[in-house]
């Protein structure tokens, strides 16, 4: 009788996506990008960001290869585009421009979807990894393990951001400002790495 669930594949999916999406590392970025928001707004945005990330990853798990093939795109191009978008967000955090834009923008503007939900949480790395996992899945047990792995990582992400709000009472808004600068530096490094990986893949493809 065929097993309905593959724990080994689940572990591989969970650990890989956990490392890529990095729930602990998301906390300072989340606090920095939601500076000036109320506690309830931060909690709501945490849920919206994770829901957005889950939707994007699920979409690419189901139809990722078809979407890329239809548009004539490669995984390297997806990585490069995501890296450039993250670099813009990182520079805004580093220079404080994000605070200015946020304060002067429409209060209904929802940064929980973009750039928090994607490409920060559901970024090129997570999308590419998910597409590769779908390729490697062998039968229903692996597909169930993949689905549960995605859900488990998203749950950890939500818990990390949801309860990061408690940090505000300790570090205050000044601490959030400091964290936003540190987050901008880290995010810029991630962005540059994505762009470098993209260029490397293009160079390899051109030399093949």
TORPA-4810 file (N, C-alpha, C, O; in nm, 3 decimals):
<nodes>
NODE_1_0.084_-0.120_0.000_0.000_0.000_0.000_0.089_0.126_0.000_0.181_0.139_0.081_X
NODE_2_0.058_0.218_-0.091_0.139_0.339_-0.105_0.116_0.434_0.013_0.002_0.459_0.052_X
NODE_3_0.224_0.485_0.068_0.213_0.580_0.180_0.153_0.710_0.129_0.174_0.749_0.014_X
NODE_4_0.078_0.777_0.217_0.014_0.902_0.176_0.102_1.023_0.206_0.072_1.135_0.165_X
NODE_5_0.212_0.999_0.279_0.297_1.111_0.322_0.441_1.065_0.333_0.469_0.959_0.390_X
NODE_6_0.534_1.145_0.279_0.676_1.112_0.284_0.745_1.208_0.382_0.773_1.322_0.345_X
NODE_7_0.773_1.164_0.505_0.834_1.253_0.604_0.972_1.303_0.565_1.010_1.415_0.600_X
NODE_8_1.047_1.221_0.491_1.181_1.264_0.451_1.173_1.380_0.352_1.247_1.478_0.363_X
NODE_9_1.084_1.369_0.256_1.067_1.478_0.158_1.012_1.602_0.227_1.051_1.714_0.193_X
NODE_10_0.922_1.583_0.324_0.870_1.696_0.402_0.983_1.768_0.474_0.990_1.891_0.473_X
NODE_11_1.073_1.691_0.536_1.185_1.751_0.607_1.275_1.830_0.514_1.322_1.938_0.549_X
NODE_12_1.300_1.775_0.395_1.383_1.846_0.297_1.319_1.977_0.254_1.385_2.081_0.248_X
NODE_13_1.189_1.972_0.225_1.116_2.093_0.183_1.116_2.197_0.295_1.144_2.314_0.271_X
NODE_14_1.084_2.153_0.417_1.072_2.246_0.529_1.206_2.314_0.558_1.213_2.436_0.571_X
NODE_15_1.312_2.234_0.569_1.443_2.290_0.603_1.492_2.385_0.494_1.544_2.492_0.523_X
NODE_16_1.474_2.345_0.368_1.519_2.429_0.257_1.446_2.563_0.254_1.509_2.668_0.246_X
NODE_17_1.314_2.559_0.261_1.236_2.683_0.256_1.258_2.766_0.382_1.257_2.889_0.376_X
NODE_18_1.278_2.700_0.496_1.304_2.773_0.620_1.433_2.853_0.609_1.439_2.969_0.648_X
NODE_19_1.536_2.789_0.554_1.665_2.858_0.539_1.653_2.973_0.439_1.707_3.081_0.462_X
NODE_20_1.583_2.949_0.328_1.570_3.052_0.225_1.485_3.169_0.273_1.523_3.285_0.257_X
NODE_21_1.369_3.140_0.334_1.276_3.245_0.374_1.314_3.307_0.508_1.274_3.420_0.539_X
NODE_22_1.392_3.234_0.588_1.458_3.286_0.707_1.364_3.363_0.802_1.375_3.485_0.812_X
NODE_23_1.272_3.295_0.871_1.180_3.364_0.963_1.248_3.453_1.066_1.201_3.565_1.086_X
NODE_24_1.358_3.411_1.134_1.422_3.502_1.230_1.477_3.627_1.163_1.469_3.737_1.219_X
NODE_25_1.532_3.611_1.041_1.588_3.726_0.971_1.483_3.822_0.918_1.513_3.939_0.891_X
NODE_26_1.360_3.773_0.904_1.252_3.858_0.854_1.207_3.959_0.960_1.156_4.066_0.927_X
NODE_27_1.227_3.924_1.087_1.175_4.007_1.197_1.224_4.152_1.191_1.141_4.243_1.194_X
NODE_28_1.356_4.178_1.182_1.398_4.319_1.177_1.349_4.392_1.053_1.319_4.511_1.059_X
NODE_29_1.341_4.322_0.939_1.291_4.384_0.816_1.143_4.419_0.833_1.100_4.528_0.795_X
NODE_30_1.067_4.328_0.891_0.924_4.351_0.913_0.902_4.469_1.005_0.819_4.556_0.977_X
NODE_31_0.976_4.474_1.115_0.962_4.585_1.210_1.005_4.716_1.146_0.943_4.820_1.169_X
NODE_32_1.112_4.711_1.066_1.159_4.833_1.003_1.061_4.886_0.899_1.042_5.007_0.889_X
NODE_33_0.999_4.798_0.823_0.909_4.841_0.716_0.771_4.879_0.768_0.695_4.946_0.698_X
NODE_34_0.739_4.837_0.889_0.608_4.872_0.945_0.621_4.977_1.055_0.532_4.992_1.139_X
NODE_35_0.733_5.048_1.055_0.753_5.153_1.155_0.642_5.258_1.147_0.601_5.298_1.038_X
NODE_36_0.593_5.302_1.262_0.487_5.401_1.266_0.347_5.342_1.263_0.249_5.413_1.284_X
NODE_37_0.337_5.213_1.239_0.206_5.147_1.238_0.167_5.109_1.381_0.253_5.094_1.468_X
NODE_38_0.039_5.093_1.403_-0.009_5.053_1.534_0.013_4.903_1.551_0.042_4.831_1.455_X
NODE_39_0.000_4.856_1.674_0.019_4.714_1.704_-0.079_4.628_1.624_-0.041_4.525_1.568_X
NODE_40_-0.206_4.671_1.619_-0.306_4.593_1.546_-0.276_4.592_1.396_-0.296_4.490_1.329_X
NODE_41_-0.229_4.705_1.344_-0.195_4.711_1.202_-0.078_4.618_1.170_-0.078_4.551_1.067_X
NODE_42_0.021_4.614_1.258_0.135_4.524_1.236_0.091_4.379_1.237_0.135_4.299_1.154_X
NODE_43_0.004_4.345_1.330_-0.044_4.206_1.336_-0.123_4.170_1.211_-0.109_4.061_1.158_X
NODE_44_-0.206_4.263_1.165_-0.285_4.237_1.045_-0.194_4.223_0.923_-0.215_4.136_0.838_X
NODE_45_-0.092_4.309_0.915_-0.001_4.304_0.803_0.082_4.177_0.803_0.119_4.127_0.697_X
NODE_46_0.113_4.124_0.922_0.185_3.997_0.931_0.105_3.886_0.865_0.158_3.807_0.787_X
NODE_47_-0.024_3.881_0.896_-0.111_3.780_0.837_-0.125_3.798_0.687_-0.123_3.700_0.612_X
NODE_48_-0.140_3.922_0.641_-0.155_3.949_0.499_-0.028_3.915_0.421_-0.035_3.863_0.310_X
NODE_49_0.088_3.946_0.481_0.215_3.917_0.414_0.234_3.767_0.396_0.275_3.722_0.289_X
NODE_50_0.205_3.691_0.501_0.221_3.545_0.492_0.120_3.485_0.395_0.154_3.393_0.321_X
NODE_51_-0.003_3.536_0.396_-0.104_3.486_0.302_-0.063_3.515_0.158_-0.082_3.431_0.070_X
NODE_52_-0.007_3.633_0.135_0.041_3.667_0.002_0.153_3.573_-0.041_0.155_3.523_-0.153_X
NODE_53_0.248_3.550_0.052_0.361_3.461_0.022_0.312_3.320_-0.009_0.358_3.256_-0.103_X
NODE_54_0.218_3.272_0.072_0.163_3.137_0.051_0.095_3.127_-0.085_0.111_3.028_-0.156_X
NODE_55_0.019_3.230_-0.122_-0.051_3.230_-0.250_0.046_3.228_-0.367_0.027_3.153_-0.463_X
NODE_56_0.151_3.310_-0.358_0.249_3.318_-0.466_0.323_3.186_-0.481_0.340_3.136_-0.592_X
NODE_57_0.368_3.128_-0.369_0.443_3.003_-0.375_0.354_2.890_-0.427_0.399_2.807_-0.507_X
NODE_58_0.229_2.886_-0.382_0.137_2.783_-0.429_0.112_2.797_-0.579_0.107_2.697_-0.651_X
NODE_59_0.096_2.921_-0.625_0.075_2.945_-0.768_0.191_2.892_-0.850_0.170_2.827_-0.953_X
NODE_60_0.313_2.919_-0.805_0.429_2.871_-0.881_0.450_2.721_-0.864_0.507_2.657_-0.952_X
NODE_61_0.405_2.666_-0.752_0.413_2.521_-0.736_0.322_2.450_-0.836_0.357_2.345_-0.890_X
NODE_62_0.205_2.509_-0.858_0.106_2.448_-0.947_0.137_2.477_-1.094_0.129_2.387_-1.178_X
NODE_63_0.172_2.601_-1.124_0.185_2.641_-1.265_0.315_2.714_-1.295_0.324_2.782_-1.398_X
NODE_64_0.414_2.703_-1.208_0.538_2.779_-1.225_0.608_2.753_-1.356_0.643_2.846_-1.429_X
NODE_65_0.629_2.626_-1.387_0.703_2.593_-1.509_0.625_2.637_-1.633_0.683_2.685_-1.730_X
NODE_66_0.493_2.622_-1.628_0.411_2.664_-1.743_0.418_2.814_-1.761_0.428_2.862_-1.874_X
NODE_67_0.414_2.891_-1.651_0.421_3.037_-1.659_0.553_3.082_-1.719_0.555_3.166_-1.809_X
NODE_68_0.663_3.026_-1.670_0.795_3.064_-1.721_0.811_3.025_-1.868_0.867_3.101_-1.947_X
NODE_69_0.761_2.906_-1.903_0.771_2.861_-2.042_0.686_2.948_-2.134_0.728_2.981_-2.245_X
NODE_70_0.568_2.983_-2.089_0.477_3.065_-2.170_0.536_3.203_-2.196_0.524_3.257_-2.307_X
NODE_71_0.600_3.261_-2.094_0.659_3.394_-2.108_0.800_3.391_-2.166_0.859_3.495_-2.194_X
NODE_72_0.854_3.271_-2.183_0.988_3.259_-2.237_1.095_3.303_-2.140_1.198_3.356_-2.180_X
NODE_73_1.071_3.282_-2.010_1.163_3.327_-1.906_1.239_3.209_-1.847_1.192_3.095_-1.850_X
NODE_74_1.357_3.238_-1.795_1.437_3.136_-1.727_1.434_3.162_-1.577_1.395_3.269_-1.532_X
NODE_75_1.476_3.062_-1.502_1.484_3.080_-1.357_1.587_3.187_-1.322_1.572_3.259_-1.223_X
NODE_76_1.692_3.199_-1.403_1.794_3.301_-1.379_1.736_3.441_-1.395_1.770_3.531_-1.318_X
NODE_77_1.649_3.459_-1.493_1.586_3.590_-1.513_1.497_3.625_-1.395_1.491_3.741_-1.353_X
NODE_78_1.427_3.526_-1.342_1.342_3.548_-1.226_1.425_3.589_-1.105_1.385_3.678_-1.030_X
NODE_79_1.539_3.524_-1.086_1.628_3.559_-0.976_1.681_3.702_-0.990_1.685_3.777_-0.893_X
NODE_80_1.721_3.738_-1.111_1.774_3.872_-1.135_1.672_3.981_-1.109_1.703_4.082_-1.047_X
NODE_81_1.549_3.959_-1.157_1.443_4.058_-1.137_1.410_4.073_-0.989_1.392_4.185_-0.939_X
NODE_82_1.402_3.961_-0.918_1.374_3.967_-0.775_1.486_4.036_-0.698_1.460_4.110_-0.603_X
NODE_83_1.610_4.011_-0.740_1.724_4.075_-0.675_1.722_4.226_-0.692_1.751_4.299_-0.598_X
NODE_84_1.688_4.274_-0.812_1.681_4.418_-0.837_1.571_4.484_-0.753_1.590_4.592_-0.699_X
NODE_85_1.456_4.416_-0.744_1.346_4.472_-0.665_1.382_4.477_-0.517_1.351_4.576_-0.450_X
NODE_86_1.446_4.373_-0.467_1.488_4.373_-0.327_1.594_4.480_-0.301_1.598_4.539_-0.193_X
NODE_87_1.680_4.504_-0.400_1.784_4.606_-0.384_1.724_4.745_-0.367_1.773_4.826_-0.288_X
NODE_88_1.616_4.772_-0.442_1.547_4.901_-0.429_1.490_4.917_-0.288_1.505_5.023_-0.226_X
NODE_89_1.426_4.812_-0.238_1.369_4.815_-0.104_1.480_4.832_0.000_1.465_4.908_0.095_X
NODE_90_1.591_4.762_-0.019_1.703_4.770_0.076_1.760_4.911_0.080_1.789_4.962_0.189_X
NODE_91_1.776_4.975_-0.035_1.829_5.112_-0.040_1.735_5.211_0.029_1.780_5.306_0.093_X
NODE_92_1.604_5.188_0.015_1.507_5.274_0.083_1.519_5.260_0.234_1.509_5.359_0.307_X
NODE_93_1.539_5.137_0.282_1.555_5.115_0.425_1.685_5.177_0.477_1.688_5.233_0.587_X
NODE_94_1.791_5.166_0.399_1.921_5.219_0.441_1.923_5.371_0.448_1.985_5.429_0.537_X
NODE_95_1.855_5.435_0.353_1.860_5.581_0.345_1.745_5.649_0.418_1.744_5.772_0.432_X
NODE_96_1.648_5.571_0.465_1.534_5.630_0.534_1.427_5.677_0.440_1.326_5.733_0.485_X
NODE_97_1.443_5.657_0.309_1.343_5.701_0.212_1.213_5.625_0.228_1.105_5.677_0.197_X
NODE_98_1.223_5.502_0.277_1.100_5.422_0.296_1.009_5.488_0.398_0.887_5.488_0.382_X
NODE_99_1.069_5.543_0.504_0.988_5.611_0.606_0.916_5.731_0.547_0.800_5.757_0.579_X
NODE_100_0.988_5.807_0.459_0.929_5.926_0.399_0.816_5.890_0.305_0.709_5.950_0.307_X
NODE_101_0.842_5.788_0.222_0.738_5.744_0.128_0.617_5.693_0.202_0.503_5.722_0.165_X
NODE_102_0.642_5.615_0.309_0.532_5.557_0.387_0.449_5.665_0.453_0.326_5.655_0.456_X
NODE_103_0.514_5.770_0.506_0.443_5.875_0.576_0.360_5.961_0.482_0.254_6.012_0.519_X
NODE_104_0.409_5.978_0.357_0.341_6.066_0.264_0.245_5.994_0.171_0.171_6.058_0.097_X
NODE_105_0.246_5.861_0.173_0.162_5.786_0.082_0.022_5.770_0.136_-0.007_5.801_0.252_X
NODE_106_-0.063_5.719_0.049_-0.201_5.692_0.086_-0.204_5.593_0.202_-0.138_5.489_0.193_X
NODE_107_-0.277_5.620_0.309_-0.279_5.529_0.423_-0.334_5.391_0.391_-0.316_5.296_0.468_X
NODE_108_-0.404_5.382_0.275_-0.458_5.252_0.237_-0.354_5.166_0.164_-0.379_5.049_0.135_X
NODE_109_-0.237_5.226_0.135_-0.132_5.150_0.068_-0.090_5.031_0.154_-0.061_5.046_0.273_X
NODE_110_-0.089_4.915_0.092_-0.062_4.793_0.168_0.074_4.736_0.128_0.088_4.671_0.025_X
NODE_111_0.175_4.763_0.212_0.308_4.709_0.184_0.319_4.563_0.229_0.422_4.500_0.208_X
NODE_112_0.212_4.510_0.290_0.215_4.371_0.334_0.223_4.277_0.213_0.284_4.171_0.220_X
NODE_113_0.160_4.319_0.102_0.162_4.235_-0.019_0.292_4.253_-0.095_0.361_4.156_-0.126_X
NODE_114_0.325_4.379_-0.126_0.449_4.413_-0.195_0.512_4.529_-0.120_0.447_4.632_-0.107_X
NODE_115_0.633_4.519_-0.070_0.730_4.411_-0.096_0.741_4.305_0.012_0.825_4.216_0.000_X
NODE_116_0.658_4.310_0.118_0.673_4.211_0.226_0.637_4.070_0.180_0.718_3.978_0.188_X
NODE_117_0.512_4.053_0.132_0.469_3.920_0.091_0.553_3.865_-0.021_0.596_3.750_-0.018_X
NODE_118_0.576_3.948_-0.120_0.663_3.916_-0.232_0.727_4.045_-0.280_0.655_4.143_-0.300_X
NODE_119_0.856_4.051_-0.301_0.950_3.938_-0.311_1.029_3.910_-0.183_1.125_3.832_-0.188_X
NODE_120_0.992_3.970_-0.068_1.071_3.945_0.053_1.051_3.803_0.105_1.148_3.730_0.123_X
NODE_121_0.925_3.763_0.128_0.899_3.628_0.177_0.898_3.527_0.061_0.980_3.435_0.058_X
NODE_122_0.808_3.547_-0.031_0.802_3.460_-0.149_0.891_3.519_-0.257_0.843_3.572_-0.357_X
NODE_123_1.021_3.510_-0.235_1.118_3.566_-0.328_1.161_3.466_-0.433_1.112_3.354_-0.436_X
NODE_124_1.255_3.507_-0.518_1.303_3.419_-0.625_1.358_3.288_-0.572_1.336_3.183_-0.632_X
NODE_125_1.431_3.294_-0.460_1.488_3.171_-0.405_1.383_3.070_-0.366_1.394_2.952_-0.400_X
NODE_126_1.280_3.116_-0.296_1.172_3.026_-0.253_1.094_2.974_-0.373_1.055_2.857_-0.377_X
NODE_127_1.070_3.062_-0.471_0.994_3.021_-0.590_1.071_2.916_-0.670_1.015_2.814_-0.710_X
NODE_128_1.200_2.943_-0.692_1.282_2.849_-0.768_1.290_2.714_-0.696_1.278_2.609_-0.758_X
NODE_129_1.311_2.719_-0.563_1.319_2.594_-0.486_1.189_2.515_-0.496_1.191_2.392_-0.509_X
NODE_130_1.076_2.584_-0.491_0.947_2.517_-0.499_0.927_2.451_-0.634_0.880_2.338_-0.642_X
NODE_131_0.964_2.522_-0.742_0.952_2.464_-0.875_1.038_2.339_-0.887_0.996_2.239_-0.946_X
NODE_132_1.159_2.344_-0.832_1.248_2.227_-0.837_1.193_2.111_-0.754_1.208_1.995_-0.792_X
NODE_133_1.130_2.142_-0.640_1.069_2.036_-0.558_0.955_1.968_-0.634_0.938_1.847_-0.625_X
NODE_134_0.878_2.047_-0.707_0.769_1.989_-0.786_0.826_1.895_-0.891_0.770_1.788_-0.917_X
NODE_135_0.938_1.935_-0.951_1.004_1.848_-1.050_1.049_1.717_-0.986_1.038_1.611_-1.048_X
NODE_136_1.099_1.725_-0.862_1.154_1.607_-0.795_1.047_1.519_-0.731_1.073_1.403_-0.698_X
NODE_137_0.926_1.574_-0.712_0.820_1.499_-0.645_0.786_1.372_-0.724_0.770_1.375_-0.846_X
NODE_138_0.776_1.263_-0.651_0.748_1.135_-0.715_0.626_1.071_-0.649_0.638_0.996_-0.552_X
NODE_139_0.509_1.101_-0.703_0.388_1.042_-0.651_0.315_1.131_-0.552_0.360_1.240_-0.518_X
NODE_140_0.202_1.081_-0.506_0.115_1.157_-0.417_0.179_1.186_-0.283_0.159_1.295_-0.228_X
NODE_141_0.255_1.092_-0.228_0.316_1.111_-0.097_0.410_1.231_-0.096_0.413_1.308_0.000_X
NODE_142_0.487_1.247_-0.204_0.578_1.361_-0.211_0.502_1.492_-0.228_0.541_1.594_-0.171_X
NODE_143_0.395_1.490_-0.306_0.316_1.611_-0.327_0.249_1.656_-0.197_0.242_1.776_-0.168_X
NODE_144_0.199_1.560_-0.119_0.140_1.593_0.011_0.246_1.650_0.104_0.222_1.748_0.174_X
NODE_145_0.364_1.589_0.103_0.475_1.637_0.187_0.516_1.778_0.146_0.546_1.861_0.231_X
NODE_146_0.518_1.805_0.016_0.552_1.938_-0.034_0.450_2.041_0.013_0.487_2.149_0.059_X
NODE_147_0.322_2.008_0.000_0.216_2.100_0.042_0.225_2.129_0.192_0.215_2.244_0.234_X
NODE_148_0.243_2.024_0.272_0.252_2.042_0.417_0.379_2.119_0.456_0.378_2.196_0.552_X
NODE_149_0.487_2.099_0.381_0.610_2.171_0.408_0.593_2.321_0.385_0.642_2.402_0.465_X
NODE_150_0.525_2.357_0.278_0.498_2.499_0.249_0.411_2.560_0.357_0.438_2.671_0.404_X
NODE_151_0.307_2.487_0.397_0.217_2.537_0.502_0.293_2.555_0.633_0.275_2.655_0.702_X
NODE_152_0.378_2.458_0.668_0.452_2.464_0.794_0.546_2.584_0.798_0.554_2.653_0.901_X
NODE_153_0.616_2.611_0.690_0.708_2.726_0.686_0.631_2.857_0.695_0.673_2.950_0.763_X
NODE_154_0.518_2.864_0.625_0.436_2.986_0.631_0.383_3.009_0.772_0.372_3.123_0.817_X
NODE_155_0.349_2.900_0.842_0.302_2.913_0.980_0.413_2.967_1.070_0.388_3.052_1.155_X
NODE_156_0.535_2.919_1.051_0.648_2.968_1.130_0.674_3.115_1.100_0.703_3.193_1.191_X
NODE_157_0.663_3.153_0.973_0.680_3.294_0.934_0.577_3.382_1.003_0.610_3.489_1.054_X
NODE_158_0.452_3.336_1.004_0.346_3.415_1.067_0.371_3.430_1.217_0.355_3.539_1.272_X
NODE_159_0.411_3.322_1.282_0.439_3.328_1.425_0.554_3.424_1.454_0.549_3.501_1.550_X
NODE_160_0.658_3.421_1.369_0.774_3.507_1.390_0.735_3.654_1.380_0.777_3.735_1.464_X
NODE_161_0.656_3.689_1.279_0.617_3.829_1.261_0.507_3.871_1.358_0.507_3.983_1.410_X
NODE_162_0.415_3.780_1.382_0.303_3.811_1.472_0.353_3.847_1.611_0.306_3.943_1.672_X
NODE_163_0.449_3.771_1.663_0.496_3.794_1.798_0.619_3.884_1.804_0.669_3.915_1.912_X
NODE_164_0.667_3.926_1.687_0.775_4.025_1.686_0.724_4.161_1.732_0.802_4.248_1.770_X
NODE_165_0.590_4.179_1.727_0.530_4.305_1.772_0.564_4.332_1.918_0.575_4.447_1.959_X
NODE_166_0.580_4.225_1.996_0.613_4.242_2.138_0.749_4.307_2.157_0.776_4.366_2.262_X
NODE_167_0.835_4.296_2.055_0.969_4.355_2.065_0.960_4.508_2.073_1.047_4.572_2.133_X
NODE_168_0.855_4.564_2.014_0.840_4.709_2.011_0.838_4.767_2.152_0.896_4.873_2.177_X
NODE_169_0.771_4.698_2.243_0.761_4.750_2.379_0.897_4.755_2.449_0.912_4.825_2.550_X
NODE_170_0.994_4.682_2.396_1.127_4.678_2.458_1.222_4.776_2.391_1.292_4.852_2.459_X
NODE_171_1.225_4.776_2.258_1.324_4.857_2.187_1.272_4.994_2.145_1.350_5.081_2.108_X
NODE_172_1.140_5.013_2.151_1.078_5.141_2.114_1.103_5.172_1.966_1.170_5.096_1.896_X
NODE_173_1.049_5.285_1.920_1.060_5.322_1.779_1.204_5.352_1.738_1.242_5.330_1.623_X
NODE_174_1.285_5.403_1.831_1.425_5.431_1.800_1.499_5.301_1.766_1.581_5.296_1.675_X
NODE_175_1.467_5.197_1.841_1.527_5.067_1.814_1.482_5.012_1.680_1.560_4.950_1.608_X
NODE_176_1.356_5.035_1.646_1.304_4.991_1.516_1.380_5.061_1.403_1.412_5.000_1.301_X
NODE_177_1.409_5.191_1.422_1.485_5.266_1.322_1.623_5.204_1.301_1.670_5.190_1.188_X
NODE_178_1.687_5.167_1.411_1.818_5.103_1.401_1.808_4.969_1.330_1.891_4.936_1.245_X
NODE_179_1.706_4.892_1.366_1.687_4.762_1.303_1.660_4.776_1.153_1.704_4.693_1.074_X
NODE_180_1.588_4.881_1.116_1.557_4.900_0.974_1.684_4.925_0.894_1.695_4.881_0.780_X
NODE_181_1.780_4.997_0.954_1.906_5.022_0.884_1.986_4.892_0.871_2.043_4.863_0.765_X
NODE_182_1.990_4.813_0.979_2.060_4.685_0.975_1.992_4.592_0.873_2.059_4.524_0.795_X
NODE_183_1.859_4.591_0.874_1.784_4.507_0.781_1.812_4.549_0.637_1.824_4.464_0.549_X
NODE_184_1.823_4.679_0.615_1.853_4.728_0.480_1.987_4.677_0.431_2.002_4.641_0.314_X
NODE_185_2.086_4.676_0.521_2.218_4.626_0.485_2.214_4.478_0.450_2.270_4.435_0.350_X
NODE_186_2.146_4.400_0.535_2.136_4.256_0.511_2.057_4.227_0.383_2.093_4.139_0.305_X
NODE_187_1.949_4.302_0.363_1.865_4.281_0.246_1.940_4.317_0.118_1.922_4.252_0.015_X
NODE_188_2.023_4.420_0.125_2.100_4.458_0.007_2.200_4.348_-0.029_2.225_4.322_-0.147_X
NODE_189_2.258_4.282_0.074_2.351_4.173_0.049_2.279_4.055_-0.018_2.332_3.993_-0.110_X
NODE_190_2.158_4.026_0.030_2.078_3.918_-0.031_2.047_3.951_-0.176_2.055_3.865_-0.263_X
NODE_191_2.011_4.078_-0.201_1.977_4.121_-0.336_2.095_4.108_-0.431_2.082_4.059_-0.543_X
NODE_192_2.213_4.153_-0.385_2.334_4.144_-0.467_2.368_3.998_-0.497_2.411_3.966_-0.607_X
NODE_193_2.350_3.911_-0.397_2.378_3.769_-0.417_2.284_3.709_-0.522_2.327_3.630_-0.606_X
NODE_194_2.156_3.747_-0.518_2.060_3.698_-0.617_2.099_3.744_-0.757_2.093_3.667_-0.852_X
NODE_195_2.139_3.870_-0.769_2.178_3.924_-0.899_2.304_3.854_-0.949_2.315_3.820_-1.067_X
NODE_196_2.401_3.833_-0.858_2.525_3.765_-0.896_2.497_3.622_-0.942_2.554_3.576_-1.041_X
NODE_197_2.411_3.552_-0.870_2.375_3.415_-0.910_2.307_3.415_-1.047_2.330_3.326_-1.128_X
NODE_198_2.222_3.516_-1.070_2.153_3.526_-1.198_2.252_3.546_-1.312_2.244_3.480_-1.415_X
NODE_199_2.347_3.638_-1.291_2.449_3.665_-1.394_2.533_3.540_-1.419_2.564_3.508_-1.534_X
NODE_200_2.569_3.469_-1.312_2.648_3.346_-1.326_2.575_3.242_-1.410_2.634_3.177_-1.496_X
NODE_201_2.446_3.228_-1.385_2.367_3.132_-1.463_2.359_3.170_-1.610_2.365_3.085_-1.698_X
NODE_202_2.345_3.301_-1.636_2.340_3.347_-1.775_2.473_3.321_-1.845_2.475_3.279_-1.961_X
NODE_203_2.584_3.347_-1.773_2.717_3.325_-1.830_2.737_3.176_-1.862_2.790_3.140_-1.968_X
NODE_204_2.695_3.089_-1.767_2.707_2.945_-1.790_2.624_2.900_-1.910_2.668_2.817_-1.991_X
NODE_205_2.503_2.956_-1.919_2.414_2.920_-2.030_2.472_2.966_-2.163_2.460_2.897_-2.265_X
NODE_206_2.537_3.084_-2.161_2.596_3.136_-2.285_2.719_3.059_-2.329_2.749_3.050_-2.448_X
NODE_207_2.791_3.002_-2.230_2.912_2.928_-2.263_2.887_2.783_-2.296_2.975_2.712_-2.344_X
NODE_208_2.762_2.738_-2.267_2.730_2.597_-2.291_2.716_2.569_-2.440_2.690_2.455_-2.479_X
</nodes>
